[in-house]
Amino acid sequence: MKHTYSVTGMTCNGCRAGVESKLSAVEGVKAVSVNLEKGEAEIEMENHIPLEVFEKALPEKYAISEKTKMPVEEMAIKEKTEWQQLFPLFLILGYIAIAAVLLNRNPWNADGFMLDFMGIFFIVFSFFKMLDLKGFPDSFRMYDPLAKKVSVYAVIYPFVETALGLMFLLRFEIGMALVATIIILGITTIGVTKVLLDKKSIQCACLGTALKLPMTKATFIENSIMIVMAILMLYALYSR
């Protein structure tokens, strides 16, 4: 069953992510989706959970109250399909792939294509994360295993991506950059896989908090492509 609640006291994406995290931790909650602009939280639960439980789960600065249900017809109009939600991600990946092809087309260089793709990928994705450096860490900690245990890791992650992007584009210490990519994205993919298996509905922080993208299989595929590229390049680098 799903219920929509009004939540007051949220002022930024960091607040939104914090509220989403606290409500998701309540026993019996299957998925939580918080809308900062509307001041709403849609909660999917196994059985009805009293409002008092959610009130206790949230810090005092937030107030949660029941909201009247929106008519089914209106909800259908406002809901977006998965493709519509993920279109910005596919569009960005398409531009990155085209740029990498153009940089290596004459003559064609497959290794150069993969290095440039990974480099541009990290630069572009870190840019979106830096648009909201305050809100990103809270969103990232919701699914990345290392960020959950080492809070500072979530804070420096956008800068780590920028550094890796520059290393690939400048062809500097490529071996080290490839190993770091496999480890970092491997850890994140473990967290993404767990979220997907638990069927939780949370926001993906891959493009920061500026673009509200849901955590879907596309996130898993996106990370997997980068990991496979890194493994292939690492093999090619040390098999010569």
N, C-alpha and C positions, 0 to 999 in steps of 0.2 A: 504494500500500500504506500501511496505517496501523499504527503501533506506539504503545503506551502505556508511558510511563516514569515512574518515581518521582523527584520532585524535592524535596530537602530544603534548608532555609535560607530559605524564603520566610516572611515574617512579616506582610506587609501587601499591599494591592492594588497598591502601587507596585512591590513585588518581583515580583508576578505579572505585571504589565505589562512589567517589564524583562526577565524570563525569556522571555516570549512574543516580545518584540521581538528578542532575541538569537538565539533558535532559528529565528525566521522568516527571519532574514538568512542562515542557512546555505544554501549552494548546493545545489539539488536538493529543498529543502523547499517543499511546495505550500501547506500550511496547518498552523497550530499552535493548539491550544486548551489553556490552562493552567487547572487547577482548584486554587485556593488551599486550600480546605478539605480536599480529598483529598490534596494534595501530588502531583498528577499532571500530566503533559503528554502530550496525544495529538498525535502528529506524523504528518502525511500527507506522504509523499515519493515522488518519481518512481521512484527505485531505492533499494535498501537503503543506508543511511548508517551507518558504524561508530559505536558509542557514543563512541569517543574523539574524534570530530569535534565532537559535541555538548558533551563535557566541556571542550574547548578554547574553544568559543564562549561558555561561561558564565563569569562572574567566580568567583573562588575561594570566595566565601561560599556558593555553591550546589553541591550534589552531585546528579548525575543517574545513575540506574541503570535497567536494564531491569526491566520489571514483567511478571508473568505475565498472559496475556490473559484477559479476562473472558469467560465463556461467552456465546455469541450470544444465548441466551434472556434472560439477565440484562441484557445491554446493551440489548436491545429494550425492556425494561420501563423502564429508567432514561432512555432517550433521549426528549426532548420533541419534539413537532412544532413547526414554525416558528410556527404560530399560537399555541401555548401559550407559547412563548418571548417572542413579541411582544405578548401580551395586555396586559401592564402599559402599554406604549407606546400602544396603541390606546385603552385605558381613560382614560389621562391626556388624550390628544388629544380624546376625547369630552367629558370634563368641561370642558376649556378652551372647546370650541365651544359647549356649552350655556351656560356662564357668559357668553360674549360675546353670544350670542343674547338672553339675559335682560336684559342691560344695554342693549340697543338695540331691544327689541321694540315699545315703545310711545312714540312712533311708530317704525316700522322705519327704521333708519339703516344702510345697507350700509357706508358709509365708517367709521362708528363701530364696526361689528362687526369689520371687518378690523383697525382700530387696536387695539381691545381684545383681539382674538384674539392678535395679535402681542405685545402687552404682557404678557398673562397667560402666553403661551407662554414668553417669555424669563425671566420671574420664576420660574415653576415649574421650568423646565429648569435654571436657574442654582442653584436651591435644592438639587436632587439632586447637582449637581456639587460644591457646597460641603460636602456631607456627608463627602467624602473629598478635601480639597484637596491632600493629599500624593500620593495615588494617581492622581488625575485627569490631571495633566500628562503622565505617562508613557503612559497609554492614548490620550490625545488626539494625542500626537506620532506615534503609530503610523500615522496616516492623514492628518492635516491637513498640507498642504504648508508653510504658513507656520510652524506650530508646530515642524516638523522643523528649519527653518533658524533661527528665532528662539525659543530656549527659553523666554524670559520671557513670550512671547505665550501659551503654554499655561498659565502660572501665573496670568496676569491675566484669562484668557478668561471665567471665571465671573462676574467683577466687571463685565466689559464687557457681558455679557448682562443682568445686573441693571440696569445703567445704561440700556441700550436699552429694557428693559421699563418702567422708570419714565418714560422720555421719551415712550413711546407712551401709557401710561395717563394721564399728566399733560398730554398734548398739548403737550409742550415741544420746540421745535426739531424738528418732525416730519420736515421735509425732510432734515435731517442724519441723523436716525435711520434713515430709509428707505434713504438711500445707503449708510450703514454696514452695514445689514442685507444689502443686495444684495452688497456686497463681501465681508463676513465669511462669510456662508453660501455665497456663490459659490465662495470658496476651499476651504471645507470640502467642498462637493459635488464639486469636482474630485478631491479625495483619496478620497472615498467611491466615486466612479465608477471610479477606478483599482483600488481594492480589489476591487470587484465584477467588473471585467473580468479581473483576475488570478485570480479565484476563490479568494481567500485567506479563511480563516476566522479572524476576529479579533473582539474585543469592541467594540461601539459605545459611545463615551463620551458620547453625546447626553444620557443620564440619569445621567452620572457612572459611578462604579464600584459603587454600592450595588445597582443592578439589573443583573444580568448579561445584557445584550441582545446578540444576535449582529448583526454588520454585514450587513444585507440590503437588498433593494430598498425596503423600508419606510422606511429611513433616507434614501435618495435621494428618495423621494416626499415625505417630511416636510419636507426642506429645500427641495424644489422648490415646494411649496405656499407656504411663507413667502416665497420669492424672487418668485413670481408676484404674491402679494398686495402686496409692497413695490413692485414695478414698476407695478402698477395704481394704487396710491395715489399714487405719485410722479407718474404721468401726470395723474391727477385733480387733484393739488395745483397743478401748474404749467400746466394747460390752462384754468384758470378765468380 
